[in-house]
Amino acid sequence: MDEKQTQSVVAKLIGAGVALGAAVIVQKILSRAWEAKTGHAPPAADDQGDAPLAEIVAAAALTGALVAISRVLATRGTARFTAKL
């Protein structure tokens, strides 16, 4: 493997790690904000069906959108950072 390919692989690995970390942080922030606003935790996959459908859809949409945005921003930031190295 030449140096450029090695840097590309390293950049992808670092980007994946940073994106995963950003997704975890966003989920924790969203969970706390949800609890502050509604007084209870957001619905989870293992709930026994006691959450209204509208609440499940809202939680899924917010979580999906915010995690996707954080992953894109983290990946782009990491790519810019590793390009400078």
C-alpha positions in Angstrom: 0.0 0.0 0.0 1.4 3.4 -0.9 1.3 6.4 1.5 -1.8 8.0 0.0 -3.9 4.8 0.3 -2.7 4.4 3.9 -3.7 8.0 4.7 -7.1 7.3 3.1 -7.7 4.2 5.2 -6.6 6.0 8.4 -8.9 9.0 7.5 -11.8 6.6 7.0 -11.2 4.8 10.3 -10.9 8.1 12.2 -13.9 9.5 10.5 -16.0 6.5 11.4 -14.9 6.7 15.0 -15.6 10.4 15.2 -19.0 9.9 13.5 -19.9 7.2 16.0 -18.9 9.4 18.9 -20.9 12.3 17.5 -24.0 10.1 17.1 -23.8 8.9 20.7 -23.4 12.4 22.0 -26.4 13.6 19.9 -28.6 10.8 21.2 -27.7 11.6 24.8 -28.4 15.3 24.3 -31.7 14.5 22.5 -32.7 12.2 25.3 -32.1 14.8 28.0 -33.9 17.5 26.0 -36.9 15.1 25.4 -37.1 14.3 29.1 -36.9 18.0 30.0 -39.7 18.8 27.5 -42.1 15.9 28.1 -41.2 14.7 31.6 -40.3 11.2 30.4 -37.7 9.4 28.3 -38.2 9.1 24.6 -39.7 5.9 23.3 -37.3 3.1 22.8 -37.4 0.0 20.6 -37.9 -2.3 23.6 -40.9 -0.4 25.0 -44.0 -2.5 25.5 -46.3 -0.4 23.3 -47.4 2.2 25.8 -46.1 5.3 23.8 -48.5 7.0 21.3 -47.6 6.5 17.6 -47.1 10.3 17.1 -44.5 10.4 19.9 -42.7 7.4 18.4 -42.7 9.0 14.9 -41.5 12.3 16.3 -38.7 10.7 18.3 -37.5 8.6 15.4 -37.6 11.5 13.0 -35.6 13.8 15.4 -33.1 11.2 16.3 -32.6 10.1 12.7 -32.2 13.7 11.4 -29.9 14.9 14.1 -27.7 11.7 14.0 -27.4 11.9 10.2 -26.4 15.6 10.4 -23.8 15.0 13.1 -22.3 12.1 11.2 -22.0 14.2 8.0 -20.4 17.1 9.9 -18.1 14.8 11.8 -17.0 12.9 8.7 -16.4 16.2 6.7 -14.5 17.7 9.6 -12.3 14.6 10.0 -11.6 14.6 6.2 -10.5 18.2 6.3 -8.3 17.6 9.3 -6.6 14.5 7.9 -6.1 16.2 4.5 -4.0 18.8 6.4 -1.7 16.1 7.9 
